[in-house]
Amino acid sequence: MKVTVVGAGAVGASCAEYIAIKNFASEVVLLDIKEGYAEGKAMDLMQTASLNGFDTKITGITNDYSKTANSDVCVITSGIPRKPGMTREELIGINAGIVKAVSSSLIEFSPKTIIIVVSNPMDTMAYLVHKSTSLPKNKIIGMGGALDSARFKYRLAEALQGPISDVDGMVIGGHSDTGMIPLTRLATRNGVPVSEFLSEEKLSEVLEATKVGGATLTKLLGTSAWYAPGAAVSAMVQAIACDTKKVFPCSVLLEGEYGFNDICLGVPVVLGKNGIEEIVKINLNDAEKATMVESAKGVKAVNDLL
Ligand code: NAI
């Protein structure tokens, strides 16, 4: 399994690190436009190999896409991150140009690759890759829901004052503060609905904290987060590499599913060796459906800026 990660910045390097540590890929190519930057990150990461016990070979490249040839999975993290007070949508002007050029160069050398889009505004960037390339829809996957769900589980466990491994929950919808939909109704602790343990007020606090999860970190860090985003991408790459058929909420092109068309939006999907193996249909109640419609409107408005 060869994985290319474009953008050797905070998220790209974290993603390469987690992929290597999990030891399922033979090779990770880190590519960046900044001269020497990816080479430096790759060398630093390779010097952790004997300490962390992995054999994955990490190579750093400055903008030479021929070295990415025949990648099974390519991850796009190139672009600018948001600063405190900025929304993800404000990044569109710069990031759309970068994502379009990068995806076209990747496909030139890896025509059969699966692309995972991370750069923000992610749903629109994933849509842009659909519109500007000829990759089939099962091979273009936006990462947002996996991260937002991990943040949701963190907040749920905090409210329950218990271990995160007891908790399950999913966030669907657009990857934005206003668009994401933490499904509190379906969240569980050891299989029991969390509403059995948490008051409505507590659940709505969890919901709000999840929605501003990224913004909270951006305020604390001065830029957007990288550990959890990198871990979320690596978990998705692992599901594809190892064909686990695990379900992750991902931003995928909808053609009638959940009642939407011509939009990339976060819904649960089965990930495996073909990328998106299946879009999973969950039964949303009327309130959740209405929130999903509002979320889609927000994503469409950003798509219209392309
Ligand atoms: P960063 O600034 O640390 O790294 C971005 C890297 O991209 C830089 O090293 C830069 O040199 C490189 N780059 C820029 N243009 C390039 C090009 N044309 N070709 C190759 N490399 C290029 O930013 P960070 O924090 O890693 O974030 C990256 C992106 O990921 C941002 O758009 C951010 O908003 C997004 N993000 C998305 C998340 C999600 O859940 N979908 C979560 C966290 C970040």
Residues whose N, C-alpha, C, O or C-beta is under 5 A from the ligand:
A	BS01	NAI	G7 A8 G9 A10 V11 G12 L31 D32 I33 K34 T77 S78 G79 I80 P81 R82 I98 V118 S119 N120 M122 M143 G144 L147 S224 A225 P229
